[in-house]
Amino acid sequence: MRKLAASTAACLFAATAMSDAPAHASDGSEELTAYIQCAPYAREVSGIELYGDAHTWWDQAQGRYATGSAPRPGAVLAFRPHRSMELGHVATVSRVIDSRRILLDHANWSPVNGRRGQVEKDVLAQDVSAANDWSEVQVWYAPIGDLGTTRWPTAGFIYSDRARSPRPAASVQIAQAPAPSKTSREFLSAFAGYAE
């Protein structure tokens, strides 16, 4: 995997007009500062080679990567657009705690020390879906020091293993090796003296 430092430098963006996190400046006086967006960060951490806005990752993954509703380390949790998070969000699972709680590594979610576009590691996300299928989560929000109150809709998990296209079952015939023919024995015996 490429060095995170080099990739992180490539992930810095000067514009703050588009954000895939729920944090927004309310007074419009925010200066243009470099920040890391969620999609390039998730791509670097997970190794999943998807591009574009976070809300497109789930559809892009279909047929290319395995997807599902069970969390596992290294998988990317794809958030659906919701409220001010118009571009969706992606976060990488760093650890599964139990059937309802995981830890995430992600970028550009909470303002940290008053700054947007920061990386947060090992933050808590909790499944709050009625079916326990991770279709709705609450995520740690740094400004309040606890899980946020918003119930964020998700599409599911994208796993780093490539999707395998189903192949029709092929009938396998195991051929019996033919008994050496007289010609084969004669050929081998012609060179028998050279083996010494």
C-alpha positions as a Markdown table, in Angstrom:
| # | Residue | x | y | z |
|---|---|---|---|---|
| 1 | Met | 0.0 | 0.0 | 0.0 |
| 2 | Arg | 1.3 | 3.4 | -0.8 |
| 3 | Lys | 2.5 | 5.5 | 2.0 |
| 4 | Leu | -0.3 | 7.3 | 3.7 |
| 5 | Ala | 1.6 | 10.6 | 4.0 |
| 6 | Ala | 2.2 | 10.9 | 0.3 |
| 7 | Ser | -1.4 | 10.1 | -0.5 |
| 8 | Thr | -2.7 | 12.3 | 2.2 |
| 9 | Ala | -0.9 | 15.2 | 0.6 |
| 10 | Ala | -2.6 | 14.4 | -2.7 |
| 11 | Cys | -6.0 | 14.4 | -0.9 |
| 12 | Leu | -5.8 | 18.0 | 0.4 |
| 13 | Phe | -8.2 | 20.3 | -1.2 |
| 14 | Ala | -8.3 | 24.1 | -0.9 |
| 15 | Ala | -12.0 | 24.6 | -1.6 |
| 16 | Thr | -14.5 | 24.2 | 1.2 |
| 17 | Ala | -17.7 | 24.7 | -0.9 |
| 18 | Met | -18.3 | 21.0 | -1.3 |
| 19 | Ser | -18.2 | 18.8 | 1.8 |
| 20 | Asp | -19.2 | 15.3 | 2.3 |
| 21 | Ala | -19.5 | 15.8 | 6.0 |
| 22 | Pro | -22.3 | 17.1 | 8.1 |
| 23 | Ala | -20.2 | 20.0 | 9.5 |
| 24 | His | -20.7 | 23.4 | 7.9 |
| 25 | Ala | -19.7 | 26.9 | 8.9 |
| 26 | Ser | -22.8 | 28.9 | 9.8 |
| 27 | Asp | -21.5 | 32.4 | 9.5 |
| 28 | Gly | -19.9 | 32.2 | 6.1 |
| 29 | Ser | -16.6 | 33.6 | 7.4 |
| 30 | Glu | -14.7 | 30.4 | 7.1 |
| 31 | Glu | -11.4 | 30.8 | 5.4 |
| 32 | Leu | -10.3 | 28.6 | 2.6 |
| 33 | Thr | -8.1 | 26.0 | 4.3 |
| 34 | Ala | -6.8 | 22.7 | 3.1 |
| 35 | Tyr | -8.8 | 19.7 | 4.3 |
| 36 | Ile | -9.0 | 16.0 | 3.6 |
| 37 | Gln | -12.2 | 14.6 | 2.1 |
| 38 | Cys | -13.7 | 11.3 | 3.0 |
| 39 | Ala | -13.5 | 9.5 | -0.4 |
| 40 | Pro | -9.8 | 9.8 | -1.1 |
| 41 | Tyr | -9.0 | 9.0 | 2.5 |
| 42 | Ala | -11.3 | 5.8 | 2.5 |
| 43 | Arg | -9.7 | 4.7 | -0.8 |
| 44 | Glu | -6.2 | 5.0 | 0.7 |
| 45 | Val | -7.0 | 3.2 | 3.9 |
| 46 | Ser | -9.1 | 0.4 | 2.4 |
| 47 | Gly | -7.4 | -0.2 | -0.9 |
| 48 | Ile | -10.8 | 0.0 | -2.6 |
| 49 | Glu | -10.2 | 1.7 | -5.9 |
| 50 | Leu | -13.5 | 3.7 | -6.4 |
| 51 | Tyr | -13.5 | 7.3 | -7.3 |
| 52 | Gly | -16.0 | 10.2 | -7.3 |
| 53 | Asp | -18.4 | 11.5 | -4.7 |
| 54 | Ala | -19.1 | 9.2 | -1.8 |
| 55 | His | -22.7 | 8.8 | -2.7 |
| 56 | Thr | -21.7 | 7.0 | -6.0 |
| 57 | Trp | -19.5 | 4.4 | -4.3 |
| 58 | Trp | -22.2 | 1.8 | -3.6 |
| 59 | Asp | -23.4 | 1.7 | -7.2 |
| 60 | Gln | -19.9 | 1.7 | -8.5 |
| 61 | Ala | -19.0 | -1.3 | -6.2 |
| 62 | Gln | -21.7 | -3.5 | -7.6 |
| 63 | Gly | -20.1 | -6.2 | -9.7 |
| 64 | Arg | -16.6 | -5.0 | -8.9 |
| 65 | Tyr | -16.4 | -5.5 | -5.1 |
| 66 | Ala | -18.2 | -7.8 | -2.7 |
| 67 | Thr | -20.9 | -5.8 | -0.8 |
| 68 | Gly | -23.1 | -6.7 | 2.2 |
| 69 | Ser | -24.6 | -5.7 | 5.5 |
| 70 | Ala | -22.1 | -7.2 | 7.9 |
| 71 | Pro | -19.2 | -5.1 | 9.2 |
| 72 | Arg | -15.6 | -6.3 | 9.0 |
| 73 | Pro | -12.3 | -4.6 | 9.4 |
| 74 | Gly | -11.1 | -2.9 | 6.2 |
| 75 | Ala | -14.6 | -2.6 | 4.7 |
| 76 | Val | -16.0 | 0.7 | 3.7 |
| 77 | Leu | -19.3 | 1.8 | 5.1 |
| 78 | Ala | -21.2 | 3.8 | 2.4 |
| 79 | Phe | -23.5 | 6.5 | 3.7 |
| 80 | Arg | -26.5 | 7.7 | 1.6 |
| 81 | Pro | -27.0 | 11.4 | 1.1 |
| 82 | His | -29.1 | 12.8 | 4.0 |
| 83 | Arg | -29.9 | 16.4 | 5.0 |
| 84 | Ser | -26.9 | 18.7 | 4.4 |
| 85 | Met | -24.7 | 15.7 | 3.6 |
| 86 | Glu | -25.7 | 15.8 | -0.1 |
| 87 | Leu | -22.6 | 14.0 | -1.4 |
| 88 | Gly | -22.8 | 11.0 | 1.0 |
| 89 | His | -20.0 | 9.8 | 3.1 |
| 90 | Val | -17.6 | 6.8 | 3.2 |
| 91 | Ala | -15.7 | 5.5 | 6.2 |
| 92 | Thr | -13.5 | 2.5 | 6.8 |
| 93 | Val | -14.1 | 0.0 | 9.5 |
| 94 | Ser | -11.1 | -0.3 | 11.8 |
| 95 | Arg | -12.6 | -2.7 | 14.3 |
| 96 | Val | -15.8 | -4.6 | 15.0 |
| 97 | Ile | -16.7 | -4.4 | 18.7 |
| 98 | Asp | -20.0 | -6.4 | 18.6 |
| 99 | Ser | -23.1 | -6.8 | 16.5 |
| 100 | Arg | -24.2 | -3.2 | 17.0 |
| 101 | Arg | -21.0 | -1.2 | 17.4 |
| 102 | Ile | -17.9 | -0.7 | 15.2 |
| 103 | Leu | -15.0 | 1.7 | 15.1 |
| 104 | Leu | -14.4 | 3.8 | 12.0 |
| 105 | Asp | -11.5 | 5.7 | 10.5 |
| 106 | His | -12.7 | 8.6 | 8.3 |
| 107 | Ala | -12.1 | 12.1 | 7.2 |
| 108 | Asn | -14.2 | 15.3 | 7.0 |
| 109 | Trp | -16.9 | 14.3 | 9.4 |
| 110 | Ser | -16.6 | 16.3 | 12.7 |
| 111 | Pro | -14.9 | 19.6 | 13.0 |
| 112 | Val | -11.9 | 18.9 | 15.2 |
| 113 | Asn | -10.5 | 21.8 | 17.1 |
| 114 | Gly | -12.9 | 24.0 | 15.1 |
| 115 | Arg | -11.4 | 22.8 | 11.8 |
| 116 | Arg | -13.2 | 20.8 | 9.1 |
| 117 | Gly | -11.6 | 18.1 | 6.9 |
| 118 | Gln | -9.8 | 16.3 | 9.7 |
| 119 | Val | -9.0 | 12.6 | 10.0 |
| 120 | Glu | -10.6 | 10.8 | 12.9 |
| 121 | Lys | -9.5 | 7.3 | 13.9 |
| 122 | Asp | -11.3 | 4.7 | 15.9 |
| 123 | Val | -14.5 | 6.6 | 16.3 |
| 124 | Leu | -17.6 | 4.8 | 17.4 |
| 125 | Ala | -20.5 | 4.1 | 15.1 |
| 126 | Gln | -23.6 | 2.3 | 16.3 |
| 127 | Asp | -26.2 | 0.4 | 14.3 |
| 128 | Val | -29.6 | 1.9 | 15.2 |
| 129 | Ser | -31.6 | 0.1 | 12.5 |
| 130 | Ala | -34.7 | -1.8 | 13.5 |
| 131 | Ala | -33.5 | -4.9 | 11.6 |
| 132 | Asn | -29.9 | -4.8 | 12.9 |
| 133 | Asp | -28.7 | -4.6 | 9.3 |
| 134 | Trp | -26.6 | -1.4 | 9.5 |
| 135 | Ser | -28.9 | 0.5 | 7.3 |
| 136 | Glu | -29.1 | 3.4 | 9.8 |
| 137 | Val | -26.3 | 4.5 | 12.1 |
| 138 | Gln | -25.3 | 7.1 | 14.7 |
| 139 | Val | -21.7 | 8.2 | 14.6 |
| 140 | Trp | -19.4 | 9.9 | 17.1 |
| 141 | Tyr | -19.4 | 13.6 | 16.7 |
| 142 | Ala | -16.4 | 15.4 | 18.2 |
| 143 | Pro | -18.0 | 18.7 | 19.2 |
| 144 | Ile | -20.4 | 17.0 | 21.6 |
| 145 | Gly | -18.0 | 14.3 | 22.7 |
| 146 | Asp | -20.6 | 11.5 | 22.1 |
| 147 | Leu | -22.6 | 9.8 | 19.4 |
| 148 | Gly | -24.5 | 12.3 | 17.3 |
| 149 | Thr | -28.2 | 12.3 | 17.5 |
| 150 | Thr | -28.8 | 12.1 | 13.7 |
| 151 | Arg | -29.7 | 8.6 | 12.4 |
| 152 | Trp | -27.7 | 8.4 | 9.1 |
| 153 | Pro | -28.9 | 6.1 | 6.4 |
| 154 | Thr | -26.3 | 3.8 | 4.9 |
| 155 | Ala | -26.2 | 1.6 | 1.8 |
| 156 | Gly | -24.0 | -1.1 | 3.4 |
| 157 | Phe | -20.4 | -2.3 | 3.4 |
| 158 | Ile | -18.0 | -2.5 | 0.5 |
| 159 | Tyr | -15.4 | -5.2 | 1.0 |
| 160 | Ser | -11.9 | -5.0 | -0.5 |
| 161 | Asp | -12.2 | -8.4 | -2.1 |
| 162 | Arg | -13.1 | -8.3 | -5.7 |
| 163 | Ala | -16.6 | -9.6 | -6.7 |
| 164 | Arg | -16.4 | -12.9 | -8.5 |
| 165 | Ser | -18.8 | -13.2 | -11.5 |
| 166 | Pro | -20.7 | -16.4 | -11.3 |
| 167 | Arg | -19.6 | -19.0 | -13.8 |
| 168 | Pro | -21.7 | -21.8 | -15.1 |
| 169 | Ala | -20.7 | -25.1 | -13.5 |
| 170 | Ala | -18.5 | -26.9 | -15.9 |
| 171 | Ser | -18.4 | -30.6 | -16.1 |
| 172 | Val | -14.9 | -31.7 | -15.3 |
| 173 | Gln | -13.6 | -34.8 | -16.9 |
| 174 | Ile | -10.5 | -36.4 | -15.5 |
| 175 | Ala | -8.7 | -38.1 | -18.3 |
| 176 | Gln | -6.9 | -41.3 | -17.5 |
| 177 | Ala | -3.3 | -41.3 | -18.5 |
| 178 | Pro | -2.8 | -43.7 | -21.3 |
| 179 | Ala | -0.5 | -46.6 | -20.8 |
| 180 | Pro | 2.9 | -46.0 | -22.4 |
| 181 | Ser | 2.8 | -47.2 | -26.0 |
| 182 | Lys | 5.5 | -49.4 | -27.5 |
| 183 | Thr | 6.8 | -46.3 | -29.3 |
| 184 | Ser | 7.1 | -44.4 | -26.1 |
| 185 | Arg | 9.0 | -47.3 | -24.4 |
| 186 | Glu | 11.3 | -47.5 | -27.4 |
| 187 | Phe | 11.9 | -43.8 | -27.4 |
| 188 | Leu | 12.7 | -43.7 | -23.6 |
| 189 | Ser | 14.9 | -46.8 | -23.8 |
| 190 | Ala | 17.0 | -45.1 | -26.6 |
| 191 | Phe | 18.1 | -42.5 | -24.1 |
| 192 | Ala | 18.4 | -44.8 | -21.0 |
| 193 | Gly | 22.2 | -44.9 | -21.3 |
| 194 | Tyr | 22.5 | -41.1 | -21.1 |
| 195 | Ala | 21.1 | -40.9 | -17.6 |
| 196 | Glu | 24.3 | -42.1 | -16.0 |
